Structures are given as structure tokens and as C-alpha cells.
Amino acid sequence: MKRAIFFLIFIFFIGCGGGGNNDSFVSNEDNGSTILNLPLLSEFRISGGVHEIAYFDNFIFYANSNGFGVIDISNLKNIQEISHIDILNGEYTPYDIAISKDGKKAYVVGALFSYFTRKYNPYLFLSIIDISDRYNPASLGSLILESIGWSVKLSKDETKAFIAAGSEFSKKYPKDILVVDIKDVFNPKLINSVLLDYIPFDLAFDKKRDIIYAAESAGGIESAFVGDALKPKIINSFKFGESVNNLKISKDGEKLFFSLAKKKIAVGSLKGDKLLLLSSLNIIGIDKISNLALSNNEKKVFIAGLKSGLFVVDVKNLSNPKIIALSKLAGSVNKIIVIEDKDIAVIANGERGLQIVDISSLSSAKF
């Protein structure tokens, strides 16, 4: 009876919204924790919404179908967009952004829909942007191939980009990890590819071991060694019997955090060439997991719930993850960046632009 009452209260809480100005708590009798409401600090509207974001030194870099923009968040009370440029001419959708270690270049991947053919086949694009002058970003080189670019990671020396590519329409690159030479930023070149079992929708990169993990939705997770760019090779394949997406790897390369079946968060232990599933947690009230982010100490996982807001899961005990906080957000929550030194989570919202959520209460609350 208690469980039924709690479930009704919890669903009512989610439906009423968790993005108010006052913190509130909900007792979670099922897992023994307290669910904290994280307030929405502010919303910065952007025409066309925001598909992808990246962060470097007080600046948010965003991409949508209208182009690429830079937003200064050094003063959270006065957030400003300081520049905006077109990426490519035509219809396109960005799916990921990587920033160089020095913060001077941005690498954007996505899908470009061709107007110059009679077909509606999508074309993958990689666009390299000079962001050294935040007020005057400039497009450098680009690469266009027949496929869709879902995720991009940079090699340790940043001379190569690894792109998760795949499309049912593509004959050349239907389900691949592409290796692109980016030494010449004005002329990036495809130098190799490794064929996967299924389309890779997200990548996690263990740079210490030069191993890339690819989330393949219905196909599980595949790993590939990319230390030799001319001879990338598949190492292993892990099947879970459920769709897999949204990969994050721990700093030591020993744990993977990912979503299962669109509504579960899972933790896996990497030992040698094996991936052992430690635990999974069904996120009650979530629409669909669209993105994950880790706290600096990797004790918390922040979850983008698409149409249902932001959720936070405590993973201190890897075998028993618990929901500890949420923020009900309007619009479409695409991506999360956690900036702990500012006590905020920045949300890329596909309908409303940027949303800033206050996460300061997470550090002081006892769960």
C-alpha cells in the first residue's frame, strides 16, 4: 500500500513540475533516498532551439540548424550571445561538438540534406571552426560524405577525428567509425574506417588505451582499437538484449555508464576485454534518455529526459544506483553539461534554447 501511495505522489510531483524557485524534497521509500527538486535559474531563448552544446572557460558553444553560436556565461545574471555564424549552406542538423584542448577550435558533425540531387539521402558533415576569437569565429575546412555523423571524438594529439557514422541510406558508410586526418584544418581527409555490426549513435573514448566504445542501439556496445589510424580494428562486442545509447567512460577507463532500453541507466565494469554489467536502474517518469553527463568525482550521473526534464542518479554504490534529484523542464532536453565550479547544469533545449539549472543543493544535501 505504501509503495502504491508513494508512486502516485511521485508521478504527481513530476507532472506538476520540478522547475520552480523553491527547493523541495520528496521522500522515496522504495530506495531509501530523498529526491531533491533542482530549480531552473534562467532560460536563454535561441531561435530554432539548441541541438548541441560544448563548454570551455566561461563560454558555451552551440549548434542548431541556423548555424553555430558562442554564448558568454561568465556572469550568470547577464548571459549574452556574442557571435553567430553559418556552418554550411542548406538544410542540416548538428549532432555533436568537440572542442580542442586549447579551446581554439570546434569540430561539429551532423547530417546535411542535399538540395543538389533529386534524392533525399543525408550526407555526413564535419565542420571545423576557428573559435580562438570568441567574438569572431570563422569556418575553416569541412568534409562531406554519404552518411550521418552522430558523434565525434578527437585523438590524444588532436591530429585525427573519430566519427560515429551510419545511415540506412548510405552504401559506403552505413555503420562505421571513420578516421579523419585533421592536421590540415582547411582540408580534413578521410583516411580509414572500421565497419561495425550496427549503426553507432554515440562514442566513448578511452584515450589511455586508444579504445573507442560505440553504442549501437539494438546492437549493444562494440569496442575498437584506434591506436594505429591506418589499421583500426574491432576488439569486442557486448550484447545486452536491450537497446544501448548515451555512453560515458570513467577517467580511469574502468567503468562505462550508458542508457538501456531508452529509460534505464546502467553501469558496467571494464576488466580486460570484458564488460560486466554491475547494475541498472529504471528511471520512473522519464520519457526517453537523450544524454548523460558525469559529475567530476563520477559519483553522480545527470540524465537528460527529453520531454521530462533533468534527473540525477547517485552512483556512489555502483551496485545500487538511486535517483536523488530532478528538475522538470519545458521543451525538449537534448544535452547536459555540468559545470560544478558554477553550481549549474546547462541544458541544450531543442525548443527553448539554453536552460540553466541550479545544482548547488546537491553538494550540501545528504542522501
ZAFIGU-41716 format. One record per residue (C-alpha): x, y, z. Coordinates in Angstrom, 1 decimal. Layout:
# residues N
x_y_z
X_Y_Z
...
This chain:
# residues 367
x_y_z
0.0_0.0_0.0
2.8_2.4_0.9
4.5_1.7_-2.4
1.3_2.5_-4.3
0.8_5.7_-2.4
4.4_6.8_-3.0
4.2_6.0_-6.7
1.1_8.2_-7.1
2.7_11.1_-5.1
5.9_10.8_-7.2
4.1_10.8_-10.5
2.0_13.8_-9.4
5.2_15.6_-8.4
6.7_15.0_-11.8
3.6_16.1_-13.6
3.3_19.3_-11.6
6.9_20.3_-12.5
10.2_20.5_-10.6
11.5_23.7_-12.1
10.2_26.1_-9.5
12.1_28.6_-7.5
12.0_26.8_-4.2
13.8_23.6_-3.3
11.6_20.8_-2.2
12.0_17.2_-1.1
10.1_14.0_-1.8
10.6_11.0_0.4
11.5_8.0_-1.7
10.6_5.0_0.4
11.4_2.5_-2.3
15.1_3.2_-2.4
15.7_4.9_0.9
16.8_8.2_-0.6
15.4_11.7_-0.9
14.5_13.3_-4.2
15.6_16.9_-4.4
14.0_19.4_-6.7
16.6_21.4_-8.7
15.3_24.9_-9.6
15.5_26.5_-13.0
17.8_29.6_-12.7
17.2_31.1_-16.1
16.4_30.4_-19.7
18.2_32.0_-22.7
15.9_31.8_-25.8
17.6_31.0_-29.1
15.7_30.9_-32.4
15.5_27.3_-33.6
16.3_25.9_-30.2
19.7_24.2_-29.5
20.7_20.7_-30.7
24.3_20.5_-29.3
26.5_22.4_-26.8
30.1_22.3_-25.6
31.8_24.3_-22.9
35.2_25.9_-22.4
36.3_28.5_-20.0
33.1_30.5_-19.4
31.8_30.1_-22.9
29.1_27.8_-24.3
29.4_26.9_-27.9
26.2_25.8_-29.5
24.9_24.5_-32.8
21.5_24.3_-34.4
20.0_24.3_-37.9
20.6_28.0_-38.1
24.4_27.8_-37.5
27.0_28.0_-34.8
27.0_30.4_-31.9
29.1_31.5_-28.8
27.4_32.5_-25.5
29.3_34.1_-22.6
28.1_32.7_-19.3
30.8_34.4_-17.1
28.0_36.4_-15.5
25.0_34.1_-14.9
22.8_37.2_-14.3
23.7_38.6_-17.7
24.1_35.8_-20.2
24.9_37.1_-23.7
25.3_35.6_-27.2
28.4_37.3_-28.5
28.7_35.8_-32.0
27.0_33.6_-34.6
28.0_32.2_-38.0
26.6_29.9_-40.6
28.2_26.5_-40.8
27.2_25.2_-44.2
24.6_26.3_-46.7
21.5_24.2_-47.0
19.4_22.0_-44.6
21.5_20.3_-41.8
21.2_19.0_-38.3
24.2_19.0_-35.9
24.6_16.0_-33.6
27.8_16.6_-31.7
30.5_19.2_-30.9
34.1_18.5_-29.8
36.4_21.3_-28.5
40.2_21.2_-28.8
42.2_21.1_-25.6
43.4_24.7_-26.1
39.8_25.9_-26.8
40.7_27.4_-30.1
38.8_25.0_-32.5
35.4_23.4_-32.6
34.5_20.3_-34.5
30.9_19.9_-35.4
29.3_16.8_-37.0
25.8_16.0_-38.2
23.7_15.5_-41.3
23.5_17.7_-44.3
20.5_17.1_-46.6
21.3_17.7_-50.2
19.4_20.2_-52.4
21.6_19.5_-55.4
20.3_15.9_-56.0
16.9_14.6_-56.6
17.2_12.2_-53.7
16.7_13.0_-50.0
19.7_10.9_-48.9
21.6_12.5_-45.9
25.2_13.5_-46.1
27.5_13.4_-43.1
29.4_16.6_-42.5
32.4_17.5_-40.3
32.9_21.3_-40.0
36.0_22.8_-38.3
35.6_26.2_-36.8
38.2_28.6_-35.5
36.9_29.9_-32.1
40.2_31.5_-30.9
38.5_34.8_-31.1
35.1_34.2_-29.4
33.7_37.4_-31.0
34.7_36.4_-34.5
34.5_32.6_-35.1
35.4_31.5_-38.6
34.7_28.4_-40.6
37.8_26.6_-41.7
37.6_23.3_-43.5
34.8_20.8_-44.0
34.3_17.2_-45.0
31.1_15.8_-46.6
30.4_12.1_-47.1
27.3_10.0_-47.7
26.2_9.1_-44.2
25.2_10.7_-40.9
27.7_11.9_-38.3
26.3_11.1_-34.8
29.3_11.6_-32.6
32.9_13.0_-32.8
36.0_12.4_-30.6
39.5_13.8_-31.0
42.7_11.7_-30.8
45.2_12.4_-28.0
47.3_14.5_-30.3
44.3_16.0_-32.0
45.5_15.2_-35.4
42.6_12.8_-36.1
38.9_12.9_-35.5
36.9_9.7_-35.0
33.3_10.0_-36.2
30.4_7.6_-35.5
28.8_7.4_-38.9
25.8_5.5_-40.1
22.6_5.7_-42.2
20.3_3.2_-43.8
20.6_5.2_-47.0
24.4_5.0_-47.2
26.1_2.3_-49.2
29.6_3.4_-48.4
29.4_4.1_-44.7
26.2_2.5_-43.3
27.6_1.7_-39.8
31.2_2.8_-39.3
33.7_4.5_-37.2
35.5_6.9_-39.5
39.1_8.1_-39.0
39.7_11.6_-40.4
43.0_13.3_-40.7
42.5_16.9_-39.3
46.1_18.1_-39.3
45.3_20.4_-42.1
42.2_22.1_-40.7
41.4_23.6_-44.1
41.3_20.2_-45.8
40.2_17.3_-43.5
40.6_13.9_-45.2
39.1_10.5_-44.5
41.9_8.0_-44.1
40.2_4.9_-42.9
37.1_3.3_-41.4
36.1_0.3_-39.4
32.8_-1.4_-40.1
30.5_-2.2_-37.1
27.6_-4.6_-36.7
25.0_-1.8_-36.3
24.8_2.0_-36.6
26.8_3.7_-33.8
24.8_6.5_-32.2
27.4_7.5_-29.6
31.1_7.1_-28.8
33.1_7.0_-25.6
36.9_7.2_-26.0
39.5_5.7_-23.6
42.5_7.8_-24.7
44.9_5.9_-22.4
44.3_2.7_-24.3
43.2_4.2_-27.6
40.0_2.2_-27.4
36.7_3.6_-28.7
33.4_2.2_-27.5
30.4_2.6_-29.8
26.8_2.4_-28.6
24.8_0.7_-31.3
21.2_0.9_-30.1
19.8_-2.6_-30.8
23.3_-4.0_-31.3
24.7_-3.3_-27.9
28.3_-1.9_-27.5
31.3_-2.6_-29.7
34.9_-1.7_-28.9
37.6_-0.8_-31.5
41.3_-0.2_-31.2
42.3_3.1_-33.0
45.9_3.5_-31.9
47.0_2.8_-35.4
44.9_5.1_-37.6
45.8_3.1_-40.7
44.6_-0.2_-39.1
41.7_0.4_-36.8
40.2_-2.9_-35.7
37.2_-4.3_-33.7
38.2_-5.7_-30.3
35.0_-7.0_-28.8
31.2_-6.8_-28.9
28.9_-6.8_-25.9
25.2_-7.7_-26.2
22.6_-6.8_-23.5
19.3_-7.8_-25.1
18.2_-4.2_-24.9
18.9_-1.1_-26.9
22.1_0.8_-25.8
22.9_4.5_-26.2
24.5_7.6_-24.5
27.9_6.3_-23.5
30.2_7.9_-20.9
33.5_6.4_-19.7
35.2_6.9_-16.4
38.5_8.8_-16.2
40.4_5.6_-15.3
38.8_3.7_-18.2
37.4_1.0_-16.0
33.7_1.9_-16.0
31.1_2.6_-18.6
27.8_4.5_-17.9
25.1_4.1_-20.5
21.4_4.0_-21.1
19.5_0.8_-21.7
16.1_0.4_-23.4
15.7_4.2_-23.6
14.6_4.5_-19.9
17.3_2.8_-17.8
20.7_4.0_-16.6
23.3_1.2_-16.5
26.8_0.9_-15.1
29.3_-1.6_-16.4
32.8_-2.6_-15.2
35.6_-3.0_-17.8
38.0_-5.7_-17.0
40.5_-6.6_-19.7
38.4_-7.4_-22.8
35.2_-8.0_-20.8
32.3_-5.7_-19.8
30.4_-6.8_-16.7
27.0_-5.2_-16.1
27.1_-4.1_-12.5
23.6_-2.6_-12.2
20.8_-0.8_-14.0
18.0_1.5_-12.8
14.7_2.2_-14.4
14.1_6.0_-14.3
10.4_6.3_-13.2
8.6_9.1_-15.0
11.2_9.6_-17.8
10.2_10.0_-21.4
13.4_8.9_-23.0
17.1_9.2_-22.1
18.7_11.5_-24.6
22.0_12.3_-23.0
24.2_11.6_-19.9
26.8_13.7_-18.1
29.1_12.7_-15.1
30.0_14.8_-12.1
33.7_15.5_-11.6
34.0_12.8_-9.0
31.9_10.4_-11.1
29.6_9.8_-8.1
26.6_11.3_-9.9
25.1_10.8_-13.3
23.0_13.6_-14.8
20.3_12.4_-17.2
18.6_14.3_-20.0
15.0_13.1_-20.1
14.0_14.6_-23.4
10.4_15.7_-22.7
10.6_15.0_-19.0
13.5_17.2_-17.7
16.7_16.6_-15.8
17.3_13.6_-13.5
20.3_13.0_-11.2
21.3_9.5_-10.1
23.7_8.7_-7.2
26.1_6.0_-8.2
28.4_6.1_-5.2
27.3_2.5_-4.7
27.8_1.1_-8.2
25.6_-1.9_-7.5
22.7_0.2_-6.1
22.2_3.5_-8.1
19.5_5.8_-6.7
17.5_8.8_-8.1
18.4_11.7_-5.9
17.2_14.8_-7.8
15.2_16.1_-10.7
14.2_19.3_-12.5
11.0_19.4_-14.6
11.8_21.4_-17.7
9.6_22.5_-20.5
10.7_21.8_-24.1
13.0_19.1_-25.4
16.1_18.4_-23.3
18.8_17.3_-25.8
22.1_17.6_-23.9
23.5_18.4_-20.5
26.8_20.0_-19.5
27.6_20.0_-15.7
29.7_23.0_-14.6
30.4_22.3_-10.9
32.5_25.3_-10.2
29.5_27.4_-11.1
27.0_25.0_-9.4
25.0_24.7_-12.6
23.9_22.3_-15.3
23.5_23.8_-18.7
20.8_22.3_-20.9
20.6_22.3_-24.7
16.8_22.5_-25.3
15.6_21.8_-28.8
12.6_24.1_-28.4
13.6_26.8_-26.0
17.4_27.4_-26.3
19.6_27.2_-23.2
18.3_26.4_-19.8
20.4_26.9_-16.6
19.6_24.7_-13.6
20.9_25.3_-10.1
22.6_22.2_-8.7
24.2_23.8_-5.6
21.9_21.9_-3.3
23.4_18.6_-4.4
26.7_19.3_-2.7
25.1_20.1_0.7
22.2_17.6_0.8
22.6_14.3_2.5
21.1_11.4_0.7
